[in-house]
Amino acid sequence: MKVMKSRLFFIVFLALGLAVSCIGQSQTAGPVQSTATPTASMPIEPTQTPLPTPTQVTCLPSGDQNTINAKLNGPDKVAVLCQGAVFELTGPVVISADRQQIYTEGFPSDEHRATLRIVSPSLATAVIMRDYSDVVLSHVIVDGNRPTLGYMSGDALIYAGGSSSGQVIRAVRIIEPRSWSALHLIQGHAAPAAPCSDALVEDNEIGPAGSTSDTWADGISLACTNSIVRNNRIIDATDGGIVIFGAPGSLIENNTIRAETRTLLGGINMVDFDPYNGNYTGTIVRNNTIEASGSVIRIGLGMGARVWLCLPLESDSTLYGATVTGNILRGTKMQYGFAVDGVQNWTATANIDEATHSGSPSVNCNGRIASKPAGFQYYPARAQGVFQTEFTQSFLELALWAITSPRPGE
């Protein structure tokens, strides 16, 4: 026993000695240092078109809204859909936390995108992404299935915006919404809640949207501030191709809006007083193309509520603050072109009219009938700002409805 204890004492002593030796060497050598020479910190420019972040999660091959929603169970969660997958929706897909993403694996921009299709007669909205920030919907097809299910009142097919910032909707094909709009970026909730801001809507294909009678539909309905809507193709919307609800500080550029088989009320509409009490300050609409190719466009680019409505003469619905420049009108079936009535502190310059204008007004507003359609028309008493020399004085109240034929949808 004494021999074993002696050996044990020796082993412990040797181990402690080695440990102390190692510690001493480590202290002598000091901590490991990088041999790289430090560099000055350089500012990183923000990415203007952030792509969804690829993940290693397995894609979803099919299912319904529950299949997708189960993946979106917290912030930063991602639902990756398999190429060609079809999800039949009896309820909405719901973005439920900040920084969530939904996209097709590999980010295809053609028919290989996964499809979210409404199949329930009681559902109008396919995707709800309101009130969450930095969320992404991209590279999918969203089908409202209106030809099969018919019209239904309710929210837009994609219901976005709200009290949020940094939402991205990219490379999405949006077709046949059942209600009033294919894509709505709504303003934020009432103060003190945050406004909607800094959304990015780009490279989408939208339409057909809406039909005859009073069941028209917008392509994009924008009320989000300081946002960008660019490089979208909107074909055969029926109400407004792009409708701008003030959206102060926003940029709408390089979009193509075309009427091929369905009458379009307005190519780009800047006619709404709400929700910002006429405030379009800093909103820029530039370098867009609006074409009445196969079907009529009743107003190419309307500015001011009075071109759209018949208002009491004492009504103060003046819009203010926008810039409209470098836009092009084309096509042989254009009625009114650049039409302005009810704006101030407004700029409309360097726009181009290559369209053929037609139509004989007959419906009156406040006892007067709107002037015959032309490319550049304004009512100077209610159009204050800077306007290119091509604008001619015209009466434009209720211009949208002044021409009885063809009616929308014809």
C-alpha positions as a Markdown table, in Angstrom:
| # | Residue | x | y | z |
|---|---|---|---|---|
| 1 | Met | 0.0 | 0.0 | 0.0 |
| 2 | Lys | 2.9 | 2.4 | 0.8 |
| 3 | Val | 4.5 | 1.6 | -2.5 |
| 4 | Met | 1.2 | 2.3 | -4.4 |
| 5 | Lys | 0.7 | 5.6 | -2.5 |
| 6 | Ser | 4.2 | 6.6 | -3.3 |
| 7 | Arg | 3.7 | 5.9 | -7.0 |
| 8 | Leu | 0.4 | 7.7 | -7.0 |
| 9 | Phe | 2.0 | 10.8 | -5.3 |
| 10 | Phe | 4.8 | 10.8 | -8.0 |
| 11 | Ile | 2.3 | 10.6 | -10.9 |
| 12 | Val | 0.2 | 13.5 | -9.5 |
| 13 | Phe | 3.4 | 15.5 | -8.8 |
| 14 | Leu | 4.6 | 14.9 | -12.4 |
| 15 | Ala | 1.2 | 15.9 | -13.9 |
| 16 | Leu | 1.2 | 19.1 | -11.9 |
| 17 | Gly | 4.7 | 19.9 | -13.0 |
| 18 | Leu | 3.8 | 19.4 | -16.6 |
| 19 | Ala | 0.7 | 21.6 | -16.2 |
| 20 | Val | 2.7 | 24.3 | -14.6 |
| 21 | Ser | 5.3 | 24.0 | -17.4 |
| 22 | Cys | 2.6 | 24.4 | -20.1 |
| 23 | Ile | 1.1 | 27.3 | -18.4 |
| 24 | Gly | 4.4 | 29.0 | -18.1 |
| 25 | Gln | 5.1 | 28.5 | -21.8 |
| 26 | Ser | 1.7 | 29.8 | -22.7 |
| 27 | Gln | 2.2 | 32.9 | -20.6 |
| 28 | Thr | 5.7 | 33.4 | -22.1 |
| 29 | Ala | 4.4 | 33.1 | -25.7 |
| 30 | Gly | 1.4 | 35.3 | -25.1 |
| 31 | Pro | -2.0 | 35.1 | -26.9 |
| 32 | Val | -2.2 | 34.1 | -30.6 |
| 33 | Gln | -2.1 | 37.3 | -32.7 |
| 34 | Ser | -3.2 | 37.8 | -36.3 |
| 35 | Thr | -0.3 | 38.6 | -38.6 |
| 36 | Ala | -2.6 | 40.6 | -40.9 |
| 37 | Thr | -2.1 | 44.3 | -40.9 |
| 38 | Pro | -5.3 | 46.1 | -39.6 |
| 39 | Thr | -7.0 | 48.2 | -42.2 |
| 40 | Ala | -9.2 | 51.3 | -41.9 |
| 41 | Ser | -12.9 | 50.7 | -41.5 |
| 42 | Met | -14.6 | 51.4 | -44.8 |
| 43 | Pro | -18.3 | 52.3 | -45.0 |
| 44 | Ile | -20.5 | 49.6 | -46.6 |
| 45 | Glu | -23.0 | 50.9 | -49.1 |
| 46 | Pro | -26.5 | 49.4 | -48.5 |
| 47 | Thr | -27.7 | 46.8 | -51.0 |
| 48 | Gln | -30.6 | 48.3 | -52.9 |
| 49 | Thr | -31.9 | 45.0 | -54.3 |
| 50 | Pro | -31.3 | 42.4 | -51.5 |
| 51 | Leu | -32.0 | 38.8 | -52.7 |
| 52 | Pro | -33.6 | 36.3 | -50.4 |
| 53 | Thr | -31.0 | 34.4 | -48.4 |
| 54 | Pro | -30.6 | 30.8 | -49.7 |
| 55 | Thr | -30.9 | 28.2 | -47.0 |
| 56 | Gln | -30.2 | 24.5 | -46.8 |
| 57 | Val | -33.7 | 23.5 | -45.8 |
| 58 | Thr | -35.6 | 21.0 | -47.8 |
| 59 | Cys | -38.1 | 22.5 | -50.2 |
| 60 | Leu | -41.8 | 21.9 | -49.9 |
| 61 | Pro | -43.1 | 19.8 | -52.8 |
| 62 | Ser | -46.8 | 20.5 | -52.4 |
| 63 | Gly | -49.6 | 21.2 | -49.9 |
| 64 | Asp | -51.7 | 24.1 | -48.8 |
| 65 | Gln | -51.4 | 27.2 | -46.7 |
| 66 | Asn | -50.8 | 25.2 | -43.6 |
| 67 | Thr | -47.8 | 23.5 | -45.2 |
| 68 | Ile | -46.2 | 26.9 | -45.7 |
| 69 | Asn | -47.4 | 28.5 | -42.5 |
| 70 | Ala | -45.9 | 25.7 | -40.4 |
| 71 | Lys | -42.4 | 26.8 | -41.7 |
| 72 | Leu | -43.1 | 30.4 | -40.7 |
| 73 | Asn | -43.0 | 29.9 | -36.9 |
| 74 | Gly | -40.8 | 32.7 | -35.8 |
| 75 | Pro | -38.5 | 35.6 | -36.9 |
| 76 | Asp | -36.0 | 34.8 | -39.7 |
| 77 | Lys | -37.9 | 31.6 | -40.7 |
| 78 | Val | -38.0 | 30.6 | -44.4 |
| 79 | Ala | -40.4 | 28.6 | -46.5 |
| 80 | Val | -38.6 | 27.3 | -49.6 |
| 81 | Leu | -41.0 | 25.9 | -52.2 |
| 82 | Cys | -39.9 | 23.3 | -54.7 |
| 83 | Gln | -39.8 | 24.3 | -58.4 |
| 84 | Gly | -43.2 | 23.5 | -60.1 |
| 85 | Ala | -44.9 | 22.9 | -56.8 |
| 86 | Val | -48.6 | 23.8 | -56.5 |
| 87 | Phe | -50.2 | 24.9 | -53.2 |
| 88 | Glu | -54.0 | 24.9 | -53.1 |
| 89 | Leu | -55.1 | 27.5 | -50.7 |
| 90 | Thr | -58.3 | 27.4 | -48.6 |
| 91 | Gly | -56.9 | 30.1 | -46.3 |
| 92 | Pro | -54.2 | 32.7 | -46.6 |
| 93 | Val | -50.4 | 32.1 | -46.4 |
| 94 | Val | -49.4 | 34.4 | -43.5 |
| 95 | Ile | -46.1 | 36.1 | -42.9 |
| 96 | Ser | -46.1 | 36.2 | -39.1 |
| 97 | Ala | -42.8 | 37.7 | -37.9 |
| 98 | Asp | -40.0 | 40.0 | -39.1 |
| 99 | Arg | -37.5 | 38.8 | -41.7 |
| 100 | Gln | -39.5 | 35.8 | -42.9 |
| 101 | Gln | -39.1 | 34.7 | -46.5 |
| 102 | Ile | -41.1 | 32.7 | -49.0 |
| 103 | Tyr | -39.5 | 31.8 | -52.4 |
| 104 | Thr | -39.0 | 29.1 | -54.9 |
| 105 | Glu | -35.8 | 27.1 | -54.6 |
| 106 | Gly | -33.2 | 28.3 | -57.1 |
| 107 | Phe | -35.1 | 31.6 | -57.6 |
| 108 | Pro | -36.5 | 30.8 | -61.1 |
| 109 | Ser | -38.3 | 33.6 | -63.0 |
| 110 | Asp | -40.4 | 31.5 | -65.3 |
| 111 | Glu | -43.0 | 28.7 | -65.2 |
| 112 | His | -40.8 | 26.7 | -62.8 |
| 113 | Arg | -41.8 | 29.0 | -60.0 |
| 114 | Ala | -44.0 | 27.4 | -57.4 |
| 115 | Thr | -47.7 | 28.4 | -57.5 |
| 116 | Leu | -50.0 | 29.5 | -54.7 |
| 117 | Arg | -53.5 | 29.2 | -56.0 |
| 118 | Ile | -56.8 | 30.0 | -54.3 |
| 119 | Val | -59.3 | 27.1 | -54.5 |
| 120 | Ser | -61.8 | 28.2 | -51.8 |
| 121 | Pro | -64.9 | 30.2 | -52.9 |
| 122 | Ser | -64.7 | 32.1 | -49.6 |
| 123 | Leu | -61.1 | 33.3 | -49.9 |
| 124 | Ala | -59.9 | 36.5 | -51.7 |
| 125 | Thr | -56.4 | 37.0 | -50.2 |
| 126 | Ala | -53.7 | 34.5 | -50.9 |
| 127 | Val | -50.8 | 36.1 | -49.0 |
| 128 | Ile | -50.9 | 38.4 | -46.0 |
| 129 | Met | -47.6 | 40.1 | -45.1 |
| 130 | Arg | -48.9 | 43.2 | -43.4 |
| 131 | Asp | -47.2 | 44.7 | -40.4 |
| 132 | Tyr | -43.8 | 42.8 | -40.4 |
| 133 | Ser | -40.5 | 44.3 | -41.5 |
| 134 | Asp | -37.8 | 43.0 | -43.8 |
| 135 | Val | -39.9 | 40.2 | -45.1 |
| 136 | Val | -39.6 | 38.8 | -48.6 |
| 137 | Leu | -41.9 | 37.2 | -51.1 |
| 138 | Ser | -40.2 | 36.3 | -54.3 |
| 139 | His | -40.0 | 34.0 | -57.3 |
| 140 | Val | -43.5 | 32.5 | -57.0 |
| 141 | Ile | -46.8 | 32.6 | -58.9 |
| 142 | Val | -49.8 | 33.8 | -57.0 |
| 143 | Asp | -53.1 | 32.9 | -58.7 |
| 144 | Gly | -56.4 | 34.3 | -57.5 |
| 145 | Asn | -58.3 | 31.9 | -59.8 |
| 146 | Arg | -61.0 | 34.5 | -60.5 |
| 147 | Pro | -62.2 | 32.9 | -63.8 |
| 148 | Thr | -63.2 | 29.8 | -61.8 |
| 149 | Leu | -64.2 | 31.2 | -58.5 |
| 150 | Gly | -65.6 | 34.6 | -59.6 |
| 151 | Tyr | -65.4 | 38.1 | -58.1 |
| 152 | Met | -65.3 | 38.5 | -54.3 |
| 153 | Ser | -65.0 | 41.7 | -52.2 |
| 154 | Gly | -62.2 | 41.8 | -49.7 |
| 155 | Asp | -58.5 | 42.6 | -49.4 |
| 156 | Ala | -56.0 | 42.4 | -52.3 |
| 157 | Leu | -54.7 | 39.1 | -53.5 |
| 158 | Ile | -51.3 | 40.0 | -51.9 |
| 159 | Tyr | -51.9 | 42.2 | -48.8 |
| 160 | Ala | -48.7 | 43.9 | -47.8 |
| 161 | Gly | -47.3 | 47.0 | -46.1 |
| 162 | Gly | -48.9 | 48.2 | -42.9 |
| 163 | Ser | -46.8 | 49.3 | -40.0 |
| 164 | Ser | -43.6 | 47.9 | -41.4 |
| 165 | Ser | -40.4 | 48.7 | -43.2 |
| 166 | Gly | -38.2 | 47.1 | -45.8 |
| 167 | Gln | -40.7 | 44.6 | -47.3 |
| 168 | Val | -39.6 | 43.1 | -50.6 |
| 169 | Ile | -41.8 | 41.7 | -53.4 |
| 170 | Arg | -39.7 | 40.5 | -56.3 |
| 171 | Ala | -40.1 | 38.4 | -59.4 |
| 172 | Val | -43.6 | 37.3 | -58.5 |
| 173 | Arg | -46.3 | 36.6 | -61.2 |
| 174 | Ile | -49.6 | 37.8 | -59.8 |
| 175 | Ile | -52.8 | 36.9 | -61.8 |
| 176 | Glu | -56.5 | 37.1 | -61.6 |
| 177 | Pro | -57.2 | 38.7 | -58.2 |
| 178 | Arg | -60.8 | 38.1 | -57.0 |
| 179 | Ser | -61.1 | 41.5 | -55.3 |
| 180 | Trp | -60.0 | 45.1 | -56.1 |
| 181 | Ser | -56.2 | 44.8 | -56.4 |
| 182 | Ala | -53.5 | 42.3 | -57.2 |
| 183 | Leu | -51.0 | 43.8 | -54.8 |
| 184 | His | -51.8 | 46.4 | -52.1 |
| 185 | Leu | -49.1 | 48.0 | -49.9 |
| 186 | Ile | -51.3 | 49.7 | -47.4 |
| 187 | Gln | -50.2 | 52.6 | -45.2 |
| 188 | Gly | -49.4 | 51.9 | -41.6 |
| 189 | His | -51.8 | 52.0 | -38.7 |
| 190 | Ala | -52.8 | 55.2 | -37.0 |
| 191 | Ala | -50.2 | 57.1 | -35.0 |
| 192 | Pro | -48.3 | 56.3 | -32.8 |
| 193 | Ala | -47.9 | 53.2 | -34.9 |
| 194 | Ala | -45.1 | 53.3 | -37.5 |
| 195 | Pro | -46.0 | 54.1 | -41.1 |
| 196 | Cys | -45.3 | 51.8 | -43.9 |
| 197 | Ser | -41.9 | 52.7 | -45.4 |
| 198 | Asp | -39.1 | 51.6 | -47.7 |
| 199 | Ala | -40.8 | 48.8 | -49.5 |
| 200 | Leu | -39.3 | 47.4 | -52.8 |
| 201 | Val | -41.5 | 46.1 | -55.5 |
| 202 | Glu | -39.6 | 45.1 | -58.6 |
| 203 | Asp | -39.4 | 42.7 | -61.6 |
| 204 | Asn | -42.9 | 41.4 | -61.1 |
| 205 | Glu | -45.4 | 40.3 | -63.8 |
| 206 | Ile | -49.0 | 41.4 | -62.9 |
| 207 | Gly | -52.2 | 40.6 | -64.7 |
| 208 | Pro | -54.7 | 39.9 | -66.0 |
| 209 | Ala | -56.6 | 41.6 | -63.1 |
| 210 | Gly | -60.3 | 42.4 | -63.0 |
| 211 | Ser | -63.1 | 42.3 | -65.5 |
| 212 | Thr | -66.1 | 44.1 | -66.8 |
| 213 | Ser | -68.8 | 46.2 | -65.1 |
| 214 | Asp | -67.8 | 47.5 | -61.6 |
| 215 | Thr | -65.4 | 44.6 | -60.7 |
| 216 | Trp | -62.2 | 46.2 | -61.9 |
| 217 | Ala | -58.9 | 45.6 | -60.3 |
| 218 | Asp | -55.6 | 47.4 | -59.9 |
| 219 | Gly | -52.2 | 46.0 | -60.7 |
| 220 | Ile | -50.3 | 47.7 | -57.9 |
| 221 | Ser | -51.9 | 49.9 | -55.2 |
| 222 | Leu | -49.2 | 51.8 | -53.4 |
| 223 | Ala | -49.6 | 53.7 | -50.2 |
| 224 | Cys | -46.3 | 52.9 | -48.6 |
| 225 | Thr | -43.9 | 55.9 | -48.1 |
| 226 | Asn | -40.4 | 56.2 | -49.3 |
| 227 | Ser | -40.8 | 53.1 | -51.4 |
| 228 | Ile | -39.6 | 51.9 | -54.8 |
| 229 | Val | -41.8 | 50.3 | -57.5 |
| 230 | Arg | -39.7 | 49.6 | -60.6 |
| 231 | Asn | -39.2 | 47.3 | -63.6 |
| 232 | Asn | -42.7 | 45.7 | -63.3 |
| 233 | Arg | -44.8 | 44.6 | -66.2 |
| 234 | Ile | -48.6 | 45.1 | -65.7 |
| 235 | Ile | -50.7 | 43.7 | -68.5 |
| 236 | Asp | -54.5 | 43.9 | -68.6 |
| 237 | Ala | -55.3 | 45.3 | -65.3 |
| 238 | Thr | -58.7 | 47.0 | -65.5 |
| 239 | Asp | -58.8 | 49.8 | -62.8 |
| 240 | Gly | -55.4 | 51.3 | -62.4 |
| 241 | Gly | -52.2 | 49.8 | -63.7 |
| 242 | Ile | -50.3 | 51.5 | -60.8 |
| 243 | Val | -52.4 | 53.5 | -58.3 |
| 244 | Ile | -50.4 | 55.8 | -56.1 |
| 245 | Phe | -52.1 | 56.8 | -52.9 |
| 246 | Gly | -49.8 | 59.7 | -52.1 |
| 247 | Ala | -47.0 | 57.4 | -50.9 |
| 248 | Pro | -44.8 | 60.4 | -50.1 |
| 249 | Gly | -41.1 | 60.1 | -51.0 |
| 250 | Ser | -41.7 | 57.1 | -53.3 |
| 251 | Leu | -40.1 | 56.4 | -56.7 |
| 252 | Ile | -42.1 | 54.7 | -59.4 |
| 253 | Glu | -39.9 | 54.1 | -62.4 |
| 254 | Asn | -39.3 | 51.9 | -65.5 |
| 255 | Asn | -42.6 | 50.1 | -65.3 |
| 256 | Thr | -44.5 | 48.9 | -68.4 |
| 257 | Ile | -48.3 | 49.1 | -68.3 |
| 258 | Arg | -50.2 | 47.7 | -71.3 |
| 259 | Ala | -53.9 | 47.2 | -72.2 |
| 260 | Glu | -54.0 | 44.2 | -74.6 |
| 261 | Thr | -57.4 | 42.5 | -74.2 |
| 262 | Arg | -59.2 | 44.5 | -71.4 |
| 263 | Thr | -60.1 | 48.1 | -71.1 |
| 264 | Leu | -57.9 | 49.9 | -68.5 |
| 265 | Leu | -59.3 | 52.9 | -66.6 |
| 266 | Gly | -56.0 | 54.5 | -65.8 |
| 267 | Gly | -52.4 | 53.6 | -66.6 |
| 268 | Ile | -50.8 | 55.4 | -63.7 |
| 269 | Asn | -53.3 | 57.1 | -61.3 |
| 270 | Met | -52.3 | 60.0 | -59.1 |
| 271 | Val | -55.8 | 60.9 | -58.2 |
| 272 | Asp | -56.4 | 59.9 | -54.6 |
| 273 | Phe | -56.6 | 62.4 | -51.7 |
| 274 | Asp | -56.5 | 59.8 | -49.0 |
| 275 | Pro | -54.8 | 58.5 | -46.9 |
| 276 | Tyr | -52.3 | 61.4 | -46.8 |
| 277 | Asn | -54.6 | 64.3 | -47.3 |
| 278 | Gly | -53.3 | 65.0 | -50.8 |
| 279 | Asn | -49.6 | 64.8 | -49.8 |
| 280 | Tyr | -47.4 | 63.5 | -52.7 |
| 281 | Thr | -44.3 | 65.3 | -51.6 |
| 282 | Gly | -41.2 | 63.8 | -53.0 |
| 283 | Thr | -43.1 | 61.2 | -55.0 |
| 284 | Ile | -41.4 | 60.7 | -58.4 |
| 285 | Val | -43.0 | 59.0 | -61.4 |
| 286 | Arg | -40.5 | 58.7 | -64.2 |
| 287 | Asn | -39.5 | 56.7 | -67.3 |
| 288 | Asn | -42.6 | 54.5 | -67.3 |
| 289 | Thr | -44.3 | 53.3 | -70.5 |
| 290 | Ile | -48.1 | 53.2 | -70.8 |
| 291 | Glu | -49.4 | 51.6 | -74.0 |
| 292 | Ala | -53.0 | 51.2 | -75.3 |
| 293 | Ser | -52.2 | 48.5 | -77.8 |
| 294 | Gly | -55.1 | 46.1 | -78.1 |
| 295 | Ser | -57.6 | 47.7 | -75.8 |
| 296 | Val | -58.6 | 51.2 | -74.6 |
| 297 | Ile | -56.9 | 53.1 | -71.8 |
| 298 | Arg | -59.3 | 55.9 | -70.7 |
| 299 | Ile | -56.6 | 58.1 | -69.0 |
| 300 | Gly | -52.9 | 57.4 | -69.5 |
| 301 | Leu | -51.6 | 59.3 | -66.5 |
| 302 | Gly | -54.1 | 61.1 | -64.4 |
| 303 | Met | -53.1 | 63.8 | -62.0 |
| 304 | Gly | -55.6 | 65.3 | -59.6 |
| 305 | Ala | -58.9 | 63.9 | -58.2 |
| 306 | Arg | -61.1 | 65.9 | -60.5 |
| 307 | Val | -60.0 | 64.1 | -63.7 |
| 308 | Trp | -61.5 | 61.0 | -62.0 |
| 309 | Leu | -64.5 | 62.3 | -60.2 |
| 310 | Cys | -67.2 | 64.9 | -60.4 |
| 311 | Leu | -66.7 | 66.9 | -57.2 |
| 312 | Pro | -68.5 | 69.9 | -55.8 |
| 313 | Leu | -66.9 | 73.1 | -57.0 |
| 314 | Glu | -66.1 | 74.1 | -53.4 |
| 315 | Ser | -64.4 | 70.8 | -52.6 |
| 316 | Asp | -60.8 | 71.1 | -51.6 |
| 317 | Ser | -59.2 | 67.9 | -52.8 |
| 318 | Thr | -56.0 | 69.3 | -54.0 |
| 319 | Leu | -53.0 | 67.0 | -54.3 |
| 320 | Tyr | -49.4 | 68.4 | -54.0 |
| 321 | Gly | -45.7 | 67.8 | -54.3 |
| 322 | Ala | -45.1 | 65.2 | -57.0 |
| 323 | Thr | -42.8 | 65.1 | -60.0 |
| 324 | Val | -43.9 | 63.3 | -63.3 |
| 325 | Thr | -41.1 | 63.1 | -65.9 |
| 326 | Gly | -39.8 | 61.1 | -68.8 |
| 327 | Asn | -42.9 | 58.9 | -69.1 |
| 328 | Ile | -44.1 | 57.7 | -72.6 |
| 329 | Leu | -47.6 | 57.1 | -73.9 |
| 330 | Arg | -48.1 | 54.8 | -76.8 |
| 331 | Gly | -50.8 | 52.9 | -78.7 |
| 332 | Thr | -53.7 | 53.6 | -81.0 |
| 333 | Lys | -56.5 | 53.2 | -78.4 |
| 334 | Met | -55.6 | 55.9 | -75.9 |
| 335 | Gln | -58.3 | 58.3 | -74.8 |
| 336 | Tyr | -57.0 | 61.0 | -72.5 |
| 337 | Gly | -53.2 | 61.2 | -72.1 |
| 338 | Phe | -51.5 | 63.3 | -69.4 |
| 339 | Ala | -54.5 | 64.9 | -67.7 |
| 340 | Val | -54.2 | 67.4 | -64.8 |
| 341 | Asp | -56.8 | 69.0 | -62.7 |
| 342 | Gly | -56.5 | 69.6 | -59.0 |
| 343 | Val | -52.8 | 69.8 | -58.1 |
| 344 | Gln | -50.3 | 72.4 | -56.8 |
| 345 | Asn | -46.6 | 72.5 | -56.3 |
| 346 | Trp | -46.5 | 69.9 | -59.1 |
| 347 | Thr | -44.0 | 69.2 | -61.8 |
| 348 | Ala | -44.8 | 67.5 | -65.2 |
| 349 | Thr | -41.9 | 67.8 | -67.7 |
| 350 | Ala | -40.1 | 65.9 | -70.4 |
| 351 | Asn | -42.9 | 63.4 | -70.9 |
| 352 | Ile | -43.6 | 62.0 | -74.4 |
| 353 | Asp | -46.8 | 61.3 | -76.2 |
| 354 | Glu | -46.6 | 58.9 | -79.1 |
| 355 | Ala | -50.2 | 57.7 | -78.7 |
| 356 | Thr | -53.3 | 58.2 | -80.9 |
| 357 | His | -56.1 | 59.8 | -78.9 |
| 358 | Ser | -59.8 | 59.3 | -79.6 |
| 359 | Gly | -63.3 | 59.5 | -78.1 |
| 360 | Ser | -66.2 | 62.0 | -78.0 |
| 361 | Pro | -67.1 | 63.2 | -74.5 |
| 362 | Ser | -70.8 | 63.5 | -73.7 |
| 363 | Val | -71.3 | 63.1 | -70.0 |
| 364 | Asn | -71.2 | 66.4 | -68.0 |
| 365 | Cys | -69.9 | 67.4 | -64.6 |
| 366 | Asn | -71.3 | 70.5 | -62.9 |
| 367 | Gly | -73.0 | 71.4 | -66.2 |
| 368 | Arg | -69.9 | 71.1 | -68.4 |
| 369 | Ile | -68.6 | 68.4 | -70.7 |
| 370 | Ala | -64.9 | 67.5 | -70.6 |
| 371 | Ser | -62.7 | 68.5 | -73.5 |
| 372 | Lys | -62.0 | 66.1 | -76.3 |
| 373 | Pro | -59.0 | 63.8 | -75.5 |
| 374 | Ala | -55.5 | 64.8 | -76.3 |
| 375 | Gly | -52.0 | 64.1 | -75.2 |
| 376 | Phe | -51.2 | 67.0 | -72.8 |
| 377 | Gln | -54.2 | 68.7 | -71.0 |
| 378 | Tyr | -54.6 | 70.7 | -67.8 |
| 379 | Tyr | -57.0 | 73.1 | -66.2 |
| 380 | Pro | -54.7 | 76.0 | -65.3 |
| 381 | Ala | -56.9 | 77.4 | -62.5 |
| 382 | Arg | -56.4 | 74.2 | -60.6 |
| 383 | Ala | -53.0 | 73.1 | -61.9 |
| 384 | Gln | -50.3 | 75.0 | -60.2 |
| 385 | Gly | -46.6 | 74.1 | -60.7 |
| 386 | Val | -44.2 | 73.6 | -63.6 |
| 387 | Phe | -45.6 | 72.0 | -66.8 |
| 388 | Gln | -44.0 | 71.3 | -70.1 |
| 389 | Thr | -45.1 | 73.6 | -73.0 |
| 390 | Glu | -47.1 | 70.9 | -74.7 |
| 391 | Phe | -49.9 | 71.2 | -72.1 |
| 392 | Thr | -53.0 | 72.9 | -73.4 |
| 393 | Gln | -55.9 | 74.4 | -71.4 |
| 394 | Ser | -58.8 | 72.0 | -71.2 |
| 395 | Phe | -61.8 | 71.2 | -69.0 |
| 396 | Leu | -61.1 | 67.8 | -67.5 |
| 397 | Glu | -63.6 | 67.2 | -64.6 |
| 398 | Leu | -64.9 | 63.6 | -64.8 |
| 399 | Ala | -62.8 | 63.0 | -67.9 |
| 400 | Leu | -62.7 | 59.3 | -66.9 |
| 401 | Trp | -66.4 | 58.9 | -67.4 |
| 402 | Ala | -67.1 | 61.6 | -70.0 |
| 403 | Ile | -66.8 | 59.2 | -72.9 |
| 404 | Thr | -69.7 | 56.7 | -73.0 |
| 405 | Ser | -68.2 | 54.3 | -75.5 |
| 406 | Pro | -66.4 | 52.1 | -75.1 |
| 407 | Arg | -67.3 | 51.5 | -71.5 |
| 408 | Pro | -64.8 | 49.7 | -69.3 |
| 409 | Gly | -64.6 | 46.1 | -70.2 |
| 410 | Glu | -65.8 | 46.6 | -73.8 |
